[in-house]
Each structure stands twice: as structure tokens, then as C-alpha cells.
């Protein structure tokens, strides 16, 4: 190559040089393109030639140019101009009806995309993509295959489908039926047995689109015939085809809306679980595990999967960890070989990248929290591996615990996970795991543990007193709190921590956490969580991390739970201190300060784990349960006479009024069975007789309480049934526990017995929706009737009303709304009416009743399911919330209108016309109210 002053060669100002050969080939391309590209009347350059031979000539010229130009040379301005003209010509040529031309054009497009690599995003390529997609529905499979490959290479290029512009991208894809055309080809033409490569190319394109364009996921999922066909391929004899199908489901399940529906599809889910079996090829098993990984992003998804497929999922994970994968021998524990020496296993773990080590620690931590002894391996060899891994993680934790300053997550030396995993093992429900962890950690800390504990407490004291800002290093604080939690599980460090006022220190930090805007979320800690930043999940609004958005607060509560357990065992609660040990349980001022903070946590929107530990700590101060909005409403009705239809009569003659529907929905075992009237039931807890009042329409049930039942304890149980939370004095815990056990109130019983929170479980909720089930229909005493709703067929099994309505209970309506409370107690004619007409539609009534019986307004997630609804469906959903907001104002339902508006506002990022129609509906309802 020689330099030249010719403009075409460049060489000046640092631009790349072009060889004579490239310049000649580019000149021929320029001449060929000039045969078809003309300037139209609007002064726009367009391809205007339909001659087949000219089109073929131009495509050959393009191929020659692509074959001789290098990616480096493409940085020159002249090749860039030529490439823009090539895309202009390809867009038009791909509209040809000649299949030979189309196949040639698709192959040329593919070669061009491969040559351009990252620089393809500099050009306007969507016109070409749209034309390629149109070929899918009108060409033979050979042409379609070429078009699919070309589209896949274009769309895979970084920058073509950028995350921040995914909605714009989806709009282009949807408006031009790109996915629809691809679905049609897949359903009609793909046969894995006949055309394996054809299927693999289409599957690859599907994956590219749904991976990079989240809005496409739910849209593809709703193509039922496509999903059925993909499901059948999951069990295909060709492992690559089966793996590709499973991978598509895993990618679709990145959408939370898809994942929840996939969990309900037993046919597909069972195939995915079967694909994890040890007899399946490694690649198939990995892809099946990917599906489980996607489905378990939320606690709800995790429970739904594990409840049905626990054993095969666990076996699949163990097999995957125990055997070489399709990508090489990356297993650390091969259960079919002789055990590795401890030093070699430890060394092998530390040969991994820091992110991979974090995965190992996290897996061990989760195993510890969910594993009971009956699930542990049954052979000595596997126990040996588990024992060594526990030793490894404790040794790694000691290093971090004794480091004076832990490096930030971006550091290559960052390791937070071993400390967290060690704490999880120490608190494991498996006695074997917890005892082994305590043994190994105790050995690790034997030489200098007390020295480092003293430094740790001094550091945390500075945070507690405010001498050091919580915001200065919240990550270091989190590590220190978790480290203190580890120390507090070891008996030899219990007294030193209490002597240094560990309970006060943690209580003070909790207070600071609740009054600081600084939060360190769980997902912000380990670097391995977002290993592939270009893979984005969507629609996972319920994927609340159990630990929550404030890791410091969560682990403070966890450490406090451990210390209060120790304190409760050592203190007789008759003195404020034992020796040097300060007892916060006995110190009224400190206890009240802590209780108020814990009750604040329970009353706000904190994570399930944070609330669970707050409730556990509160149990040391005689509070048991979880407060809720519905519980507070129902508590006001307990003991009232107006709507009570049930009386508990004690042997002393004392009477307690209650409501059958609430008791039956929340604790049915408090009521004797209908089959055993007039006989002792419930272990001699109660007997029952029926009594009719003077009014023939008023039915009242009386339940006699056995003299053997503690009246105070029974009242506490009934209070818990209504409110979901009670305060029980120490002397009453035993009798309350006895009745709770008999009545099957498992959550209350677990708290009374001081059971540590179970990792991953949701907090119990006060919910009356069970009262809407057929078993409670006999207690309904009012009907809510709505205006006729188009498309709602009506047939009621309880009454003869012909209009759409819901049978309800006056006590629930009264507790939810001051309007009903005043109406039912007014003594006016309407107070005794059997039917109340509500000026809303059926969809709104369903949401209203759900709110009244659970204090939770059903909401639509602003995600893929919502975006893929048609306009009429979206307007119908919005109208329901608008009607409820209007009704809330009319009925004076406190705070309900704000909830409705909060549900509406996130959904208004839709078609402008639907927004205008929604505003018109709201305006119409407002005029109706004032008329």
C-alpha cells in the first residue's frame, strides 16, 4: 500500500488508508448503485429499478466490496457513504418477488452485518429489517432461512436494540408485524426432524428479540400455538433442539408476568423439571436450571415451584454441581470420585474468580437456610464434602470479619458473601449445619476473636452514638453488623457482647437506620448478581428481596434477635442487670424506645424479612403478631352489639359478642361443627346451642365455653383473630399457646414459642377474603348490586337477583366505610335493606369488595401484560379505578381515593386517545355526582 494525495485514499489527519484494490472495487460498486439510485421529485435519494439483472449485478458488486474491505477501512468516510447506499438499495431489492434475488439479497445483508460488527448501529437499518421480516410470510424456507440469519446478526449487534430505547424498538417491531411473521413461519414450517438448522436459526432470532426487547416477551408468550409447539420440542431427542427450546422459555420468563403464568402451566413446567434429571445431556440440564432461576426471582415464584417440584429441582442442582458440564469440568465436588483433600478443595475454590466464589458462598447460605436435617445427604462421603465446605466458608468469613476495612464491591478482592453465608449457616434450621458452623467458626476465632470483637463493638459504638455518620460507609457497617451476628451465636462471646452493651448499640443503630435516607440494598452488594448487564428482567414488581432495601437494618434486627435470645436465657427479669450484663428487657425507658421503633417497622412497607425479625424481637416485649390496616378496622367491631350474630358464653356467665363470618374465615375451629350441635367440641373448649331472638329474621348463635378454658386466654385468641396482633403477659403465654395450638393458629403458636423467622416466608396477613367462599355464604346479610355490565352473564346460586351483584357482610362493610357504619346504625328504612345499589360497574365492584375484605386494592402492574392489552381492555380497567375514586369521595372512604389514583397514574403511559377517554369518564362521573 502506498500513500497518495488523492482524496479517496486518505492518510492525512489520522484517517485509515484505502488500498488501490479497495478503491477500484468501491468505484465499481458506486457505478452499479448509480443504475438504481435516483433522486425523486421530493429530492430524496431512492432505489428506483425493478430489473432483475440489474439487481443481481448490484448484489454481486456489494459482495465483492464486502469481501475486500476490512473493519478498519470502514472508518473512512467514503466506505461509510457507500454502505449507506447499500442499505438503501437492499431495502428496495428485498421487496422483489424473485426468490433468487431475495435469497441473494438476504445473504448479502448477512455478510454486510457481519463485516460491520459494532459499527452497524451508525446506519439506518430498520427499513432492511422490516423488509427481511416481510419475506418470512411469502417465501420458501431457503429464502426464509437466509432472511432469519440476516435479521439475527443485525439485531444481535450491540447498539441496534439498546435497552434505553426498547419501547421505540418494540413499536417498530410490532407495527411492522416482525414477531407475527416469525411466529407464522415457526408454527407452519418448522419441523425439527426435517430441518434442524432451520429451527435453530429461528430459535436464535426469537431469543435475540425477546432478550433485547422486553415488551416482546409477553406478546410471544400469548401466541398459544407457538408455545405448545415449543413445549413439545423441550423433550425432543436432539439435545441441542431441546436446549434451544428450554432456553427460549427461560428468556421469556425474564418477564414476571410470563413467569407467573408459566408456573401455572403444568405441562411445560413438568417437562422443564424432567429436563434437569441426571440422565439428560449437560446442556439440556443447564437450560432447564436457567428456567428455574428465572421463575424463582420472587418469593411467590420460589414457593410455587418448590411446593410442587422440590425434590427434582434439588436433585437437579446437586447433579449440576457434582458433574462436569457441557463447557468443561467446572465442578468442584464430584460425588462419584474419592474425596479431595481439604487443602486441595479449599485451593480449588480460591482459584475461582471472585464472582464465582460469591456464587459458591451464596448457594451454601441458601442451602443452610432452607435445609433441614432430613434433606441432608445420607452418605458419609457427602457429609464430608459439606463439612469441608462449611470449614471453607468459616475460614473465608474470618478473614473478612477481621479486616479493618472491607473493600468496596467494585474491588477484585471484595468478599461479603462468606460472612453472610456463615451467619446463615449458624442460624440454619439444620442442627448438623449450625453445629458444624459454630464448631469451625469458633476454632477460626480462637486465637484473636476477643480482640477483634472489642474493635468491632468500638466501631459500631461510634455509629450508634452518632460520632461517625451512618452514610460515611454503610457497606462497612453492614459487614460489621453481620460479623457481630456471627459472634453472638457463639457461647464464648455472649457475655462479652452483653457486657459491652451490645443490645443498646444495635438498638441505637436501628433508630439511626429508621431516620436516615441512606439504604444499602441486597442487590447492591454482590458483584455476581448482575453478571450480564445487557440481560434485563421486567415486570417483577413482586420480586421483593426478603432482606429488603436496607441491609443494615435487616442484619441489625437479626443480630438483636440473637442477643435477646441470650439475654432472655440469662436474665430472671427481676433485676436490671446481672453482674456487668445490662438487660434491655428490664430497662423500661430503653425497652419502650426500641418497641416504638419496632412497631414502626411493622406498620410500614418494609421487606418480609425485616418485618419478621422485628416481630420476633417484639415477642420479647410480650407483643405477638403483625398489625395491618384490616386488623385495625376489624378490632373496632369486637364486642359491639349492633351487627354481632354470635355470642361466646363463659361458665361464669360473662358474654362476649362476636361475628360468625370473621371467626369462620379467620379461625373456624373456634366454632363447633354443624354436625355436632349441642355437644362438647374442640377438646372441651366449647359447646353450642342455637337461640332465636324476638325478631324472626334475626338469627343468633351462642357458643358455650368450657370452664376448663382460661377466659383471659380465650379473649386474647379472639382479639388476635380480629386484629392479627396481641399483647400477652408472661403468665398468660401458656394458656394462650394451648388454645392457639388447638385452634390451628400456626403463625401465632410459632411466635409464642419463640421460633426464629423462617427465611423466605411472607409475613402472615389479616385477610377476610375466605369469607367470600361458599362455606361462609350462609352468613351473608347484604347484597351489593351494580349497574348492568356488558358481557357479564349473571346467575346467582344464593339469591334470585337478576342484576350483577356480590353477596357481602354488613360487619365487613361497616368496618371499611363510615358511610355504611352510619347507615346500618341509623335505624332508617335503608338500614334494614337487603340490597344496596352501587353506582359502579362489575369490574369496579370486584376490586372494591377485594379491598374491603383484605385492605389491599388489586392493581395492574405497568408491565408487559398491561402493554399488550388492547385499547378497550385498558380503558375498561382504567374506568374501574376512576369509578372507585369517585365512589370513595361520595362514600367518604378514608384514604381510598388516593389508593385508586396511585393505581391509575402509572398506567397512563399509553395511547393518548385512551388517556383522553379516561379523563372524559372521570369528568362525567364528577358531573353526575354534582347533579
C-alpha positions, 0 to 999 in steps of 0.5 A: 500500500502506498500513500497518495494525495488523492482524496479517496485514499486518505492518510492525512489527519489520522484517517485509515488508508484505502488500498488501490484494490479497495478503491477500484472495487468501491468505484465499481460498486458506486457505478452499479448503485448509480443504475438504481439510485435516483433522486425523486421529485421530493429530492430524496435519494431512492432505489428506483429499478425493478430489473432483475439483472440489474439487481443481481449485478448490484448484489454481486458488486456489494459482495465483492466490496464486502469481501475486500474491505476490512473493519478498519477501512470502514472508518473512512468516510467514503466506505461509510457513504457507500454502505449507506447506499447499500442499505438503501438499495437492499431495502428496495431489492428485498421487496422483489418477488424473485426468490433468487434475488431475495435469497441473494439479497438476504445473504448479502445483508448477512455478510454486510452485518457481519463485516460491520460488527459494532459499527452497524448501529451508525446506519439506518437499518430498520427499513432492511429489517422490516423488509427481511421480516416481510419475506418470512410470510411469502417465501420458501424456507431457503429464502426464509432461512437466509432472511432469519440469519440476516435479521439475527446478526443485525439485531444481535449487534450491540447498539441496534436494540439498546435497552434505553430505547426498547419501547421505540424498538418494540413499536417498530417491531410490532407495527411492522408485524416482525414477531407475527411473521416469525411466529407464522413461519415457526408454527407452519414450517418448522419441523425439527426432524426435517430441518434442524438448522432451520429451527435453530436459526429461528430459535436464535432470532426469537431469543435475540428479540425477546432478550433485547426487547422486553415488551416482546416477551409477553406478546410471544408468550400469548401466541398459544400455538407457538408455545405448545409447539415449543413445549413439545420440542423441550423433550425432543431427542436432539439435545441441542433442539431441546436446549434451544427450546428450554432456553427460549422459555427461560428468556421469556420468563425474564418477564414476571408476568410470563413467569407467573403464568408459566408456573401455572402451566403444568405441562411445560413446567413438568417437562422443564423439571424432567429436563434437569434429571441426571440422565439428560445431556449437560446442556439440556440440564443447564437450560432447564436450571436457567428456567428455574432461576428465572421463575424463582426471582420472587418469593411467590415464584420460589414457593410455587415451584418448590411446593410442587417440584422440590425434590427434582429441582434439588436433585437437579442442582446437586447433579449440576454441581457434582458433574462436569458440564457441557463447557468443561469440568467446572465442578468442584465436588464430584460425588462419584470420585474419592474425596479431595483433600481439604487443602486441595478443595479449599485451593480449588475454590480460591482459584475461582474468580471472585464472582464465582466464589460469591456464587459458591458462598451464596448457594451454601447460605441458601442451602443452610437456610432452607435445609433441614436435617432430613434433606441432608445427604445420607452418605458419609462421603457427602457429609464430608464434602459439606463439612469441608465446605462449611470449614471453607466458608468459616475460614473465608468469613474470618478473614473478612470479619477481621479486616479493618476495612472491607473493600468496596464491591467494585474491588477484585478482592471484595468478599461479603458473601462468606460472612453472610453465608456463615451467619446463615449457616449458624442460624440454619434450621439444620442442627448438623449445619449450625453445629458444624458452623459454630464448631469451625467458626469458633476454632477460626476465632480462637486465637484473636476473636476477643480482640477483634470483637472489642474493635468491632463493638468500638466501631459500631459504638461510634455509629450508634452514638452518632460520632461517625455518620451512618452514610460515611460507609454503610457497606462497612457497617453492614459487614460489621453488623453481620460479623457481630451476628456471627459472634453472638451465636457463639457461647464464648462471646455472649457475655462479652457482647452483653457486657459491652452493651451490645443490645443498646448499640444495635438498638441505637443503630436501628433508630439511626437506620429508621431516620436516615435516607441512606439504604444499602440494598441486597442487590447492591452488594454482590458483584455476581448478581448482575453478571450480564448487564445487557440481560434485563428482567421486567415486570417483577414488581413482586420480586421483593428481596426478603432482606429488603432495601436496607441491609443494615437494618435487616442484619441489625434486627437479626443480630438483636434477635440473637442477643435477646435470645441470650439475654432472655436465657440469662436474665430472671427479669427481676433485676436490671442487670446481672453482674456487668450484663445490662438487660434491655428487657428490664430497662423500661425507658430503653425497652419502650424506645426500641418497641416504638421503633419496632412497631414502626417497622411493622406498620410500614412497607418494609421487606418480609424479612425485616418485618419478621425479625422485628416481630420476633424481637417484639415477642420479647416485649410480650407483643405477638403478631403483625398489625395491618390496616384490616386488623385495625378496622376489624378490632373496632367491631369486637364486642359491639352489639349492633351487627354481632350474630354470635355470642361466646358464653363463659361458665361464669356467665360473662358474654362476649359478642362476636361475628360468625363470618370473621371467626369462620374465615379467620379461625373456624375451629373456634366454632363447633361443627354443624354436625355436632350441635349441642355437644362438647367440641374442640377438646372441651373448649366449647359447646353450642346451642342455637337461640332465636331472638324476638325478631324472626329474621334475626338469627343468633348463635351462642357458643358455650365455653368450657370452664376448663378454658382460661377466659383471659386466654380465650379473649386474647385468641379472639382479639388476635383473630380480629386484629392479627396482633396481641399483647400477652403477659408472661403468665398468660403465654401458656394458656394462650399457646394451648388454645392457639395450638388447638385452634390451628393458629400456626403463625401465632403458636410459632411466635409464642414459642419463640421460633426464629423467622423462617427465611423466605416466608411472607409475613402472615396477613389479616385477610377476610377474603375466605369469607367470600367462599361458599362455606361462609355464604350462609352468613351473608346479610347484604347484597351489593348490586351494580349497574348492568355490565356488558358481557357479564352473564349473571346467575346467582346460586344464593339469591334470585337477583337478576342484576350483577351483584356480590353477596357481602357482610354488613360487619365487613362493610361497616368496618371499611366505610363510615358511610355504611357504619352510619347507615346500618346504625341509623335505624332508617328504612335503608338500614334494614335493606337487603340490597344496596345499589352501587353506582359502579360497574362489575369490574369496579365492584370486584376490586372494591369488595377485594379491598374491603375484605383484605385492605389491599386494592388489586392493581395492574402492574405497568408491565408487559401484560398491561402493554399488550392489552388492547385499547378497550381492555385498558380503558375498561380497567382504567374506568374501574379505578376512576369509578372507585375514586369517585365512589370513595369521595361520595362514600367518604372512604378514608384514604381510598381515593388516593389508593385508586389514583396511585393505581391509575397514574402509572398506567397512563403511559399509553395511547393518548386517545385512551388517556383522553377517554379516561379523563372524559369518564372521570369528568362525567362521573364528577358531573353526575355526582354534582347533579 
